[in-house]
Amino acid sequence: MIIPIRPLLDQLELTRGKSNWAYPFRFGLLEITTHDYHLIAQAMAGSQQVD
């Protein structure tokens, strides 16, 4: 499933207020907070897109 990240950027603790939000992803896996996990899961559950 693919969901757009842009609508979530200001809500995710990982990316909120950061202009270079994608930089940490260059180094592989990173831990996310429970808040971000649930926010992403909620966005995926509400998505109508099909791979």
mmCIF entry with sequence, helices, sheets and N, C-alpha, C, O atoms, coordinates in Angstrom:
data_MODEL
# 
_entry.id   MODEL 
# 
_entity.id                         1 
_entity.type                       polymer 
_entity.pdbx_number_of_molecules   1 
# 
_entity_poly.entity_id                      1 
_entity_poly.type                           'polypeptide(L)' 
_entity_poly.nstd_linkage                   no 
_entity_poly.nstd_monomer                   no 
_entity_poly.pdbx_seq_one_letter_code       MIIPIRPLLDQLELTRGKSNWAYPFRFGLLEITTHDYHLIAQAMAGSQQVD 
_entity_poly.pdbx_seq_one_letter_code_can   MIIPIRPLLDQLELTRGKSNWAYPFRFGLLEITTHDYHLIAQAMAGSQQVD 
_entity_poly.pdbx_strand_id                 A 
# 
loop_
_entity_poly_seq.entity_id 
_entity_poly_seq.num 
_entity_poly_seq.mon_id 
_entity_poly_seq.hetero 
1 1  MET n 
1 2  ILE n 
1 3  ILE n 
1 4  PRO n 
1 5  ILE n 
1 6  ARG n 
1 7  PRO n 
1 8  LEU n 
1 9  LEU n 
1 10 ASP n 
1 11 GLN n 
1 12 LEU n 
1 13 GLU n 
1 14 LEU n 
1 15 THR n 
1 16 ARG n 
1 17 GLY n 
1 18 LYS n 
1 19 SER n 
1 20 ASN n 
1 21 TRP n 
1 22 ALA n 
1 23 TYR n 
1 24 PRO n 
1 25 PHE n 
1 26 ARG n 
1 27 PHE n 
1 28 GLY n 
1 29 LEU n 
1 30 LEU n 
1 31 GLU n 
1 32 ILE n 
1 33 THR n 
1 34 THR n 
1 35 HIS n 
1 36 ASP n 
1 37 TYR n 
1 38 HIS n 
1 39 LEU n 
1 40 ILE n 
1 41 ALA n 
1 42 GLN n 
1 43 ALA n 
1 44 MET n 
1 45 ALA n 
1 46 GLY n 
1 47 SER n 
1 48 GLN n 
1 49 GLN n 
1 50 VAL n 
1 51 ASP n 
# 
_struct_asym.id          A 
_struct_asym.entity_id   1 
# 
loop_
_struct_conf.conf_type_id 
_struct_conf.id 
_struct_conf.pdbx_PDB_helix_id 
_struct_conf.beg_label_comp_id 
_struct_conf.beg_label_asym_id 
_struct_conf.beg_label_seq_id 
_struct_conf.pdbx_beg_PDB_ins_code 
_struct_conf.end_label_comp_id 
_struct_conf.end_label_asym_id 
_struct_conf.end_label_seq_id 
_struct_conf.pdbx_end_PDB_ins_code 
_struct_conf.beg_auth_comp_id 
_struct_conf.beg_auth_asym_id 
_struct_conf.beg_auth_seq_id 
_struct_conf.end_auth_comp_id 
_struct_conf.end_auth_asym_id 
_struct_conf.end_auth_seq_id 
_struct_conf.pdbx_PDB_helix_class 
_struct_conf.details 
_struct_conf.pdbx_PDB_helix_length 
HELX_P HELX_P1 AA1 ARG A 6  ? LEU A 8  ? ARG A 6  LEU A 8  5 ? 3  
HELX_P HELX_P2 AA2 TYR A 23 ? PHE A 27 ? TYR A 23 PHE A 27 5 ? 5  
HELX_P HELX_P3 AA3 THR A 34 ? GLY A 46 ? THR A 34 GLY A 46 1 ? 13 
# 
_struct_conf_type.id          HELX_P 
_struct_conf_type.criteria    ? 
_struct_conf_type.reference   ? 
# 
loop_
_atom_site.group_PDB 
_atom_site.id 
_atom_site.type_symbol 
_atom_site.label_atom_id 
_atom_site.label_alt_id 
_atom_site.label_comp_id 
_atom_site.label_asym_id 
_atom_site.label_entity_id 
_atom_site.label_seq_id 
_atom_site.pdbx_PDB_ins_code 
_atom_site.Cartn_x 
_atom_site.Cartn_y 
_atom_site.Cartn_z 
_atom_site.occupancy 
_atom_site.B_iso_or_equiv 
_atom_site.pdbx_formal_charge 
_atom_site.auth_seq_id 
_atom_site.auth_comp_id 
_atom_site.auth_asym_id 
_atom_site.auth_atom_id 
_atom_site.pdbx_PDB_model_num 
ATOM 1   N N  . MET A 1 1  ? 0.844  -1.169 0.000  1.00 0.00 ? 1  MET A N  1 
ATOM 2   C CA . MET A 1 1  ? 0.000  0.000  0.000  1.00 0.00 ? 1  MET A CA 1 
ATOM 3   C C  . MET A 1 1  ? 0.890  1.233  0.000  1.00 0.00 ? 1  MET A C  1 
ATOM 4   O O  . MET A 1 1  ? 1.892  1.291  0.713  1.00 0.00 ? 1  MET A O  1 
ATOM 5   N N  . ILE A 1 2  ? 0.522  2.194  -0.788 1.00 0.00 ? 2  ILE A N  1 
ATOM 6   C CA . ILE A 1 2  ? 1.275  3.447  -0.877 1.00 0.00 ? 2  ILE A CA 1 
ATOM 7   C C  . ILE A 1 2  ? 0.359  4.592  -0.465 1.00 0.00 ? 2  ILE A C  1 
ATOM 8   O O  . ILE A 1 2  ? -0.747 4.734  -0.985 1.00 0.00 ? 2  ILE A O  1 
ATOM 9   N N  . ILE A 1 3  ? 0.833  5.407  0.474  1.00 0.00 ? 3  ILE A N  1 
ATOM 10  C CA . ILE A 1 3  ? 0.100  6.604  0.865  1.00 0.00 ? 3  ILE A CA 1 
ATOM 11  C C  . ILE A 1 3  ? 1.041  7.791  0.729  1.00 0.00 ? 3  ILE A C  1 
ATOM 12  O O  . ILE A 1 3  ? 2.248  7.639  0.918  1.00 0.00 ? 3  ILE A O  1 
ATOM 13  N N  . PRO A 1 4  ? 0.516  8.973  0.406  1.00 0.00 ? 4  PRO A N  1 
ATOM 14  C CA . PRO A 1 4  ? 1.376  10.151 0.282  1.00 0.00 ? 4  PRO A CA 1 
ATOM 15  C C  . PRO A 1 4  ? 1.870  10.615 1.656  1.00 0.00 ? 4  PRO A C  1 
ATOM 16  O O  . PRO A 1 4  ? 1.112  10.613 2.626  1.00 0.00 ? 4  PRO A O  1 
ATOM 17  N N  . ILE A 1 5  ? 3.125  11.007 1.732  1.00 0.00 ? 5  ILE A N  1 
ATOM 18  C CA . ILE A 1 5  ? 3.729  11.441 2.995  1.00 0.00 ? 5  ILE A CA 1 
ATOM 19  C C  . ILE A 1 5  ? 3.451  12.923 3.278  1.00 0.00 ? 5  ILE A C  1 
ATOM 20  O O  . ILE A 1 5  ? 3.350  13.315 4.441  1.00 0.00 ? 5  ILE A O  1 
ATOM 21  N N  . ARG A 1 6  ? 3.329  13.726 2.262  1.00 0.00 ? 6  ARG A N  1 
ATOM 22  C CA . ARG A 1 6  ? 3.197  15.181 2.452  1.00 0.00 ? 6  ARG A CA 1 
ATOM 23  C C  . ARG A 1 6  ? 2.080  15.585 3.425  1.00 0.00 ? 6  ARG A C  1 
ATOM 24  O O  . ARG A 1 6  ? 2.299  16.471 4.252  1.00 0.00 ? 6  ARG A O  1 
ATOM 25  N N  . PRO A 1 7  ? 0.894  14.972 3.358  1.00 0.00 ? 7  PRO A N  1 
ATOM 26  C CA . PRO A 1 7  ? -0.151 15.368 4.308  1.00 0.00 ? 7  PRO A CA 1 
ATOM 27  C C  . PRO A 1 7  ? 0.192  15.044 5.764  1.00 0.00 ? 7  PRO A C  1 
ATOM 28  O O  . PRO A 1 7  ? -0.405 15.613 6.679  1.00 0.00 ? 7  PRO A O  1 
ATOM 29  N N  . LEU A 1 8  ? 1.134  14.148 5.984  1.00 0.00 ? 8  LEU A N  1 
ATOM 30  C CA . LEU A 1 8  ? 1.487  13.736 7.342  1.00 0.00 ? 8  LEU A CA 1 
ATOM 31  C C  . LEU A 1 8  ? 2.692  14.476 7.915  1.00 0.00 ? 8  LEU A C  1 
ATOM 32  O O  . LEU A 1 8  ? 2.931  14.394 9.120  1.00 0.00 ? 8  LEU A O  1 
ATOM 33  N N  . LEU A 1 9  ? 3.451  15.188 7.104  1.00 0.00 ? 9  LEU A N  1 
ATOM 34  C CA . LEU A 1 9  ? 4.716  15.776 7.540  1.00 0.00 ? 9  LEU A CA 1 
ATOM 35  C C  . LEU A 1 9  ? 4.597  16.649 8.784  1.00 0.00 ? 9  LEU A C  1 
ATOM 36  O O  . LEU A 1 9  ? 5.453  16.573 9.664  1.00 0.00 ? 9  LEU A O  1 
ATOM 37  N N  . ASP A 1 10 ? 3.560  17.472 8.879  1.00 0.00 ? 10 ASP A N  1 
ATOM 38  C CA . ASP A 1 10 ? 3.405  18.360 10.034 1.00 0.00 ? 10 ASP A CA 1 
ATOM 39  C C  . ASP A 1 10 ? 2.827  17.654 11.257 1.00 0.00 ? 10 ASP A C  1 
ATOM 40  O O  . ASP A 1 10 ? 2.792  18.227 12.345 1.00 0.00 ? 10 ASP A O  1 
ATOM 41  N N  . GLN A 1 11 ? 2.373  16.412 11.083 1.00 0.00 ? 11 GLN A N  1 
ATOM 42  C CA . GLN A 1 11 ? 1.782  15.666 12.189 1.00 0.00 ? 11 GLN A CA 1 
ATOM 43  C C  . GLN A 1 11 ? 2.750  14.657 12.814 1.00 0.00 ? 11 GLN A C  1 
ATOM 44  O O  . GLN A 1 11 ? 2.651  14.349 14.002 1.00 0.00 ? 11 GLN A O  1 
ATOM 45  N N  . LEU A 1 12 ? 3.669  14.154 12.020 1.00 0.00 ? 12 LEU A N  1 
ATOM 46  C CA . LEU A 1 12 ? 4.613  13.153 12.497 1.00 0.00 ? 12 LEU A CA 1 
ATOM 47  C C  . LEU A 1 12 ? 5.696  13.799 13.362 1.00 0.00 ? 12 LEU A C  1 
ATOM 48  O O  . LEU A 1 12 ? 6.264  14.823 12.982 1.00 0.00 ? 12 LEU A O  1 
ATOM 49  N N  . GLU A 1 13 ? 5.982  13.206 14.520 1.00 0.00 ? 13 GLU A N  1 
ATOM 50  C CA . GLU A 1 13 ? 7.040  13.720 15.389 1.00 0.00 ? 13 GLU A CA 1 
ATOM 51  C C  . GLU A 1 13 ? 8.399  13.646 14.700 1.00 0.00 ? 13 GLU A C  1 
ATOM 52  O O  . GLU A 1 13 ? 9.262  14.490 14.940 1.00 0.00 ? 13 GLU A O  1 
ATOM 53  N N  . LEU A 1 14 ? 8.593  12.660 13.862 1.00 0.00 ? 14 LEU A N  1 
ATOM 54  C CA . LEU A 1 14 ? 9.844  12.472 13.143 1.00 0.00 ? 14 LEU A CA 1 
ATOM 55  C C  . LEU A 1 14 ? 10.141 13.609 12.165 1.00 0.00 ? 14 LEU A C  1 
ATOM 56  O O  . LEU A 1 14 ? 11.305 13.936 11.937 1.00 0.00 ? 14 LEU A O  1 
ATOM 57  N N  . THR A 1 15 ? 9.101  14.214 11.587 1.00 0.00 ? 15 THR A N  1 
ATOM 58  C CA . THR A 1 15 ? 9.303  15.196 10.520 1.00 0.00 ? 15 THR A CA 1 
ATOM 59  C C  . THR A 1 15 ? 8.794  16.598 10.843 1.00 0.00 ? 15 THR A C  1 
ATOM 60  O O  . THR A 1 15 ? 9.118  17.543 10.123 1.00 0.00 ? 15 THR A O  1 
ATOM 61  N N  . ARG A 1 16 ? 8.029  16.752 11.875 1.00 0.00 ? 16 ARG A N  1 
ATOM 62  C CA . ARG A 1 16 ? 7.388  18.034 12.196 1.00 0.00 ? 16 ARG A CA 1 
ATOM 63  C C  . ARG A 1 16 ? 8.420  19.156 12.324 1.00 0.00 ? 16 ARG A C  1 
ATOM 64  O O  . ARG A 1 16 ? 9.361  19.060 13.112 1.00 0.00 ? 16 ARG A O  1 
ATOM 65  N N  . GLY A 1 17 ? 8.235  20.209 11.548 1.00 0.00 ? 17 GLY A N  1 
ATOM 66  C CA . GLY A 1 17 ? 9.091  21.391 11.620 1.00 0.00 ? 17 GLY A CA 1 
ATOM 67  C C  . GLY A 1 17 ? 10.483 21.220 11.040 1.00 0.00 ? 17 GLY A C  1 
ATOM 68  O O  . GLY A 1 17 ? 11.344 22.073 11.254 1.00 0.00 ? 17 GLY A O  1 
ATOM 69  N N  . LYS A 1 18 ? 10.724 20.146 10.317 1.00 0.00 ? 18 LYS A N  1 
ATOM 70  C CA . LYS A 1 18 ? 12.054 19.899 9.762  1.00 0.00 ? 18 LYS A CA 1 
ATOM 71  C C  . LYS A 1 18 ? 12.026 20.036 8.247  1.00 0.00 ? 18 LYS A C  1 
ATOM 72  O O  . LYS A 1 18 ? 11.261 19.351 7.568  1.00 0.00 ? 18 LYS A O  1 
ATOM 73  N N  . SER A 1 19 ? 12.856 20.918 7.724  1.00 0.00 ? 19 SER A N  1 
ATOM 74  C CA . SER A 1 19 ? 12.884 21.104 6.273  1.00 0.00 ? 19 SER A CA 1 
ATOM 75  C C  . SER A 1 19 ? 13.614 19.961 5.568  1.00 0.00 ? 19 SER A C  1 
ATOM 76  O O  . SER A 1 19 ? 13.302 19.645 4.420  1.00 0.00 ? 19 SER A O  1 
ATOM 77  N N  . ASN A 1 20 ? 14.576 19.343 6.240  1.00 0.00 ? 20 ASN A N  1 
ATOM 78  C CA . ASN A 1 20 ? 15.327 18.220 5.658  1.00 0.00 ? 20 ASN A CA 1 
ATOM 79  C C  . ASN A 1 20 ? 14.881 16.902 6.278  1.00 0.00 ? 20 ASN A C  1 
ATOM 80  O O  . ASN A 1 20 ? 15.707 16.102 6.717  1.00 0.00 ? 20 ASN A O  1 
ATOM 81  N N  . TRP A 1 21 ? 13.587 16.687 6.310  1.00 0.00 ? 21 TRP A N  1 
ATOM 82  C CA . TRP A 1 21 ? 13.010 15.535 7.002  1.00 0.00 ? 21 TRP A CA 1 
ATOM 83  C C  . TRP A 1 21 ? 13.457 14.195 6.426  1.00 0.00 ? 21 TRP A C  1 
ATOM 84  O O  . TRP A 1 21 ? 13.488 13.205 7.156  1.00 0.00 ? 21 TRP A O  1 
ATOM 85  N N  . ALA A 1 22 ? 13.796 14.133 5.164  1.00 0.00 ? 22 ALA A N  1 
ATOM 86  C CA . ALA A 1 22 ? 14.146 12.855 4.535  1.00 0.00 ? 22 ALA A CA 1 
ATOM 87  C C  . ALA A 1 22 ? 15.595 12.437 4.799  1.00 0.00 ? 22 ALA A C  1 
ATOM 88  O O  . ALA A 1 22 ? 15.942 11.278 4.569  1.00 0.00 ? 22 ALA A O  1 
ATOM 89  N N  . TYR A 1 23 ? 16.431 13.333 5.267  1.00 0.00 ? 23 TYR A N  1 
ATOM 90  C CA . TYR A 1 23 ? 17.854 13.053 5.447  1.00 0.00 ? 23 TYR A CA 1 
ATOM 91  C C  . TYR A 1 23 ? 18.129 11.818 6.313  1.00 0.00 ? 23 TYR A C  1 
ATOM 92  O O  . TYR A 1 23 ? 18.957 10.998 5.916  1.00 0.00 ? 23 TYR A O  1 
ATOM 93  N N  . PRO A 1 24 ? 17.488 11.640 7.464  1.00 0.00 ? 24 PRO A N  1 
ATOM 94  C CA . PRO A 1 24 ? 17.787 10.462 8.297  1.00 0.00 ? 24 PRO A CA 1 
ATOM 95  C C  . PRO A 1 24 ? 17.519 9.120  7.605  1.00 0.00 ? 24 PRO A C  1 
ATOM 96  O O  . PRO A 1 24 ? 18.107 8.107  7.982  1.00 0.00 ? 24 PRO A O  1 
ATOM 97  N N  . PHE A 1 25 ? 16.650 9.103  6.613  1.00 0.00 ? 25 PHE A N  1 
ATOM 98  C CA . PHE A 1 25 ? 16.333 7.862  5.914  1.00 0.00 ? 25 PHE A CA 1 
ATOM 99  C C  . PHE A 1 25 ? 17.498 7.368  5.057  1.00 0.00 ? 25 PHE A C  1 
ATOM 100 O O  . PHE A 1 25 ? 17.502 6.209  4.642  1.00 0.00 ? 25 PHE A O  1 
ATOM 101 N N  . ARG A 1 26 ? 18.469 8.212  4.790  1.00 0.00 ? 26 ARG A N  1 
ATOM 102 C CA . ARG A 1 26 ? 19.619 7.829  3.981  1.00 0.00 ? 26 ARG A CA 1 
ATOM 103 C C  . ARG A 1 26 ? 20.486 6.790  4.687  1.00 0.00 ? 26 ARG A C  1 
ATOM 104 O O  . ARG A 1 26 ? 21.262 6.082  4.044  1.00 0.00 ? 26 ARG A O  1 
ATOM 105 N N  . PHE A 1 27 ? 20.355 6.701  6.001  1.00 0.00 ? 27 PHE A N  1 
ATOM 106 C CA . PHE A 1 27 ? 21.233 5.843  6.776  1.00 0.00 ? 27 PHE A CA 1 
ATOM 107 C C  . PHE A 1 27 ? 20.587 4.511  7.163  1.00 0.00 ? 27 PHE A C  1 
ATOM 108 O O  . PHE A 1 27 ? 21.134 3.768  7.977  1.00 0.00 ? 27 PHE A O  1 
ATOM 109 N N  . GLY A 1 28 ? 19.446 4.218  6.589  1.00 0.00 ? 28 GLY A N  1 
ATOM 110 C CA . GLY A 1 28 ? 18.815 2.920  6.847  1.00 0.00 ? 28 GLY A CA 1 
ATOM 111 C C  . GLY A 1 28 ? 17.627 3.020  7.785  1.00 0.00 ? 28 GLY A C  1 
ATOM 112 O O  . GLY A 1 28 ? 16.850 3.972  7.722  1.00 0.00 ? 28 GLY A O  1 
ATOM 113 N N  . LEU A 1 29 ? 17.493 2.040  8.647  1.00 0.00 ? 29 LEU A N  1 
ATOM 114 C CA . LEU A 1 29 ? 16.353 1.952  9.549  1.00 0.00 ? 29 LEU A CA 1 
ATOM 115 C C  . LEU A 1 29 ? 16.448 2.984  10.664 1.00 0.00 ? 29 LEU A C  1 
ATOM 116 O O  . LEU A 1 29 ? 17.542 3.300  11.132 1.00 0.00 ? 29 LEU A O  1 
ATOM 117 N N  . LEU A 1 30 ? 15.320 3.499  11.082 1.00 0.00 ? 30 LEU A N  1 
ATOM 118 C CA . LEU A 1 30 ? 15.277 4.370  12.239 1.00 0.00 ? 30 LEU A CA 1 
ATOM 119 C C  . LEU A 1 30 ? 14.013 4.114  13.026 1.00 0.00 ? 30 LEU A C  1 
ATOM 120 O O  . LEU A 1 30 ? 12.984 3.717  12.479 1.00 0.00 ? 30 LEU A O  1 
ATOM 121 N N  . GLU A 1 31 ? 14.108 4.345  14.298 1.00 0.00 ? 31 GLU A N  1 
ATOM 122 C CA . GLU A 1 31 ? 12.989 4.079  15.196 1.00 0.00 ? 31 GLU A CA 1 
ATOM 123 C C  . GLU A 1 31 ? 11.990 5.225  15.140 1.00 0.00 ? 31 GLU A C  1 
ATOM 124 O O  . GLU A 1 31 ? 12.368 6.396  15.100 1.00 0.00 ? 31 GLU A O  1 
ATOM 125 N N  . ILE A 1 32 ? 10.700 4.870  15.139 1.00 0.00 ? 32 ILE A N  1 
ATOM 126 C CA . ILE A 1 32 ? 9.660  5.893  15.185 1.00 0.00 ? 32 ILE A CA 1 
ATOM 127 C C  . ILE A 1 32 ? 8.902  5.762  16.504 1.00 0.00 ? 32 ILE A C  1 
ATOM 128 O O  . ILE A 1 32 ? 8.917  4.714  17.151 1.00 0.00 ? 32 ILE A O  1 
ATOM 129 N N  . THR A 1 33 ? 8.246  6.846  16.879 1.00 0.00 ? 33 THR A N  1 
ATOM 130 C CA . THR A 1 33 ? 7.492  6.833  18.128 1.00 0.00 ? 33 THR A CA 1 
ATOM 131 C C  . THR A 1 33 ? 6.171  6.079  17.944 1.00 0.00 ? 33 THR A C  1 
ATOM 132 O O  . THR A 1 33 ? 5.721  5.837  16.824 1.00 0.00 ? 33 THR A O  1 
ATOM 133 N N  . THR A 1 34 ? 5.580  5.726  19.054 1.00 0.00 ? 34 THR A N  1 
ATOM 134 C CA . THR A 1 34 ? 4.264  5.071  19.022 1.00 0.00 ? 34 THR A CA 1 
ATOM 135 C C  . THR A 1 34 ? 3.242  5.992  18.356 1.00 0.00 ? 34 THR A C  1 
ATOM 136 O O  . THR A 1 34 ? 2.385  5.534  17.600 1.00 0.00 ? 34 THR A O  1 
ATOM 137 N N  . HIS A 1 35 ? 3.339  7.275  18.637 1.00 0.00 ? 35 HIS A N  1 
ATOM 138 C CA . HIS A 1 35 ? 2.431  8.261  18.027 1.00 0.00 ? 35 HIS A CA 1 
ATOM 139 C C  . HIS A 1 35 ? 2.517  8.205  16.506 1.00 0.00 ? 35 HIS A C  1 
ATOM 140 O O  . HIS A 1 35 ? 1.495  8.121  15.823 1.00 0.00 ? 35 HIS A O  1 
ATOM 141 N N  . ASP A 1 36 ? 3.740  8.250  15.976 1.00 0.00 ? 36 ASP A N  1 
ATOM 142 C CA . ASP A 1 36 ? 3.926  8.213  14.526 1.00 0.00 ? 36 ASP A CA 1 
ATOM 143 C C  . ASP A 1 36 ? 3.449  6.888  13.932 1.00 0.00 ? 36 ASP A C  1 
ATOM 144 O O  . ASP A 1 36 ? 2.852  6.861  12.855 1.00 0.00 ? 36 ASP A O  1 
ATOM 145 N N  . TYR A 1 37 ? 3.718  5.794  14.639 1.00 0.00 ? 37 TYR A N  1 
ATOM 146 C CA . TYR A 1 37 ? 3.277  4.472  14.178 1.00 0.00 ? 37 TYR A CA 1 
ATOM 147 C C  . TYR A 1 37 ? 1.758  4.453  14.005 1.00 0.00 ? 37 TYR A C  1 
ATOM 148 O O  . TYR A 1 37 ? 1.252  4.007  12.976 1.00 0.00 ? 37 TYR A O  1 
ATOM 149 N N  . HIS A 1 38 ? 1.040  4.933  15.008 1.00 0.00 ? 38 HIS A N  1 
ATOM 150 C CA . HIS A 1 38 ? -0.421 4.919  14.942 1.00 0.00 ? 38 HIS A CA 1 
ATOM 151 C C  . HIS A 1 38 ? -0.951 5.884  13.885 1.00 0.00 ? 38 HIS A C  1 
ATOM 152 O O  . HIS A 1 38 ? -1.955 5.594  13.234 1.00 0.00 ? 38 HIS A O  1 
ATOM 153 N N  . LEU A 1 39 ? -0.300 7.009  13.712 1.00 0.00 ? 39 LEU A N  1 
ATOM 154 C CA . LEU A 1 39 ? -0.711 7.966  12.692 1.00 0.00 ? 39 LEU A CA 1 
ATOM 155 C C  . LEU A 1 39 ? -0.549 7.384  11.285 1.00 0.00 ? 39 LEU A C  1 
ATOM 156 O O  . LEU A 1 39 ? -1.428 7.536  10.437 1.00 0.00 ? 39 LEU A O  1 
ATOM 157 N N  . ILE A 1 40 ? 0.567  6.725  11.052 1.00 0.00 ? 40 ILE A N  1 
ATOM 158 C CA . ILE A 1 40 ? 0.806  6.088  9.751  1.00 0.00 ? 40 ILE A CA 1 
ATOM 159 C C  . ILE A 1 40 ? -0.188 4.947  9.530  1.00 0.00 ? 40 ILE A C  1 
ATOM 160 O O  . ILE A 1 40 ? -0.738 4.802  8.438  1.00 0.00 ? 40 ILE A O  1 
ATOM 161 N N  . ALA A 1 41 ? -0.415 4.143  10.561 1.00 0.00 ? 41 ALA A N  1 
ATOM 162 C CA . ALA A 1 41 ? -1.370 3.033  10.453 1.00 0.00 ? 41 ALA A CA 1 
ATOM 163 C C  . ALA A 1 41 ? -2.773 3.551  10.150 1.00 0.00 ? 41 ALA A C  1 
ATOM 164 O O  . ALA A 1 41 ? -3.492 2.966  9.341  1.00 0.00 ? 41 ALA A O  1 
ATOM 165 N N  . GLN A 1 42 ? -3.158 4.639  10.793 1.00 0.00 ? 42 GLN A N  1 
ATOM 166 C CA . GLN A 1 42 ? -4.472 5.234  10.559 1.00 0.00 ? 42 GLN A CA 1 
ATOM 167 C C  . GLN A 1 42 ? -4.584 5.738  9.121  1.00 0.00 ? 42 GLN A C  1 
ATOM 168 O O  . GLN A 1 42 ? -5.618 5.554  8.480  1.00 0.00 ? 42 GLN A O  1 
ATOM 169 N N  . ALA A 1 43 ? -3.531 6.368  8.612  1.00 0.00 ? 43 ALA A N  1 
ATOM 170 C CA . ALA A 1 43 ? -3.544 6.858  7.233  1.00 0.00 ? 43 ALA A CA 1 
ATOM 171 C C  . ALA A 1 43 ? -3.639 5.694  6.249  1.00 0.00 ? 43 ALA A C  1 
ATOM 172 O O  . ALA A 1 43 ? -4.327 5.791  5.233  1.00 0.00 ? 43 ALA A O  1 
ATOM 173 N N  . MET A 1 44 ? -2.953 4.600  6.549  1.00 0.00 ? 44 MET A N  1 
ATOM 174 C CA . MET A 1 44 ? -2.995 3.431  5.671  1.00 0.00 ? 44 MET A CA 1 
ATOM 175 C C  . MET A 1 44 ? -4.379 2.771  5.709  1.00 0.00 ? 44 MET A C  1 
ATOM 176 O O  . MET A 1 44 ? -4.876 2.312  4.680  1.00 0.00 ? 44 MET A O  1 
ATOM 177 N N  . ALA A 1 45 ? -4.991 2.723  6.875  1.00 0.00 ? 45 ALA A N  1 
ATOM 178 C CA . ALA A 1 45 ? -6.320 2.103  7.004  1.00 0.00 ? 45 ALA A CA 1 
ATOM 179 C C  . ALA A 1 45 ? -7.374 2.901  6.263  1.00 0.00 ? 45 ALA A C  1 
ATOM 180 O O  . ALA A 1 45 ? -8.346 2.336  5.761  1.00 0.00 ? 45 ALA A O  1 
ATOM 181 N N  . GLY A 1 46 ? -7.189 4.224  6.192  1.00 0.00 ? 46 GLY A N  1 
ATOM 182 C CA . GLY A 1 46 ? -8.160 5.081  5.528  1.00 0.00 ? 46 GLY A CA 1 
ATOM 183 C C  . GLY A 1 46 ? -7.925 5.228  4.047  1.00 0.00 ? 46 GLY A C  1 
ATOM 184 O O  . GLY A 1 46 ? -8.739 5.828  3.346  1.00 0.00 ? 46 GLY A O  1 
ATOM 185 N N  . SER A 1 47 ? -6.815 4.685  3.554  1.00 0.00 ? 47 SER A N  1 
ATOM 186 C CA . SER A 1 47 ? -6.462 4.824  2.145  1.00 0.00 ? 47 SER A CA 1 
ATOM 187 C C  . SER A 1 47 ? -7.318 3.902  1.280  1.00 0.00 ? 47 SER A C  1 
ATOM 188 O O  . SER A 1 47 ? -7.612 2.766  1.652  1.00 0.00 ? 47 SER A O  1 
ATOM 189 N N  . GLN A 1 48 ? -7.705 4.415  0.134  1.00 0.00 ? 48 GLN A N  1 
ATOM 190 C CA . GLN A 1 48 ? -8.483 3.619  -0.816 1.00 0.00 ? 48 GLN A CA 1 
ATOM 191 C C  . GLN A 1 48 ? -7.633 3.146  -1.981 1.00 0.00 ? 48 GLN A C  1 
ATOM 192 O O  . GLN A 1 48 ? -8.143 2.526  -2.914 1.00 0.00 ? 48 GLN A O  1 
ATOM 193 N N  . GLN A 1 49 ? -6.313 3.442  -1.933 1.00 0.00 ? 49 GLN A N  1 
ATOM 194 C CA . GLN A 1 49 ? -5.425 3.061  -3.028 1.00 0.00 ? 49 GLN A CA 1 
ATOM 195 C C  . GLN A 1 49 ? -5.153 1.563  -2.998 1.00 0.00 ? 49 GLN A C  1 
ATOM 196 O O  . GLN A 1 49 ? -5.125 0.941  -1.937 1.00 0.00 ? 49 GLN A O  1 
ATOM 197 N N  . VAL A 1 50 ? -4.955 1.007  -4.170 1.00 0.00 ? 50 VAL A N  1 
ATOM 198 C CA . VAL A 1 50 ? -4.622 -0.402 -4.297 1.00 0.00 ? 50 VAL A CA 1 
ATOM 199 C C  . VAL A 1 50 ? -3.314 -0.495 -5.068 1.00 0.00 ? 50 VAL A C  1 
ATOM 200 O O  . VAL A 1 50 ? -3.141 0.159  -6.096 1.00 0.00 ? 50 VAL A O  1 
ATOM 201 N N  . ASP A 1 51 ? -2.392 -1.313 -4.562 1.00 0.00 ? 51 ASP A N  1 
ATOM 202 C CA . ASP A 1 51 ? -1.112 -1.503 -5.259 1.00 0.00 ? 51 ASP A CA 1 
ATOM 203 C C  . ASP A 1 51 ? -1.313 -2.223 -6.561 1.00 0.00 ? 51 ASP A C  1 
ATOM 204 O O  . ASP A 1 51 ? -0.348 -2.471 -7.284 1.00 0.00 ? 51 ASP A O  1 
# 
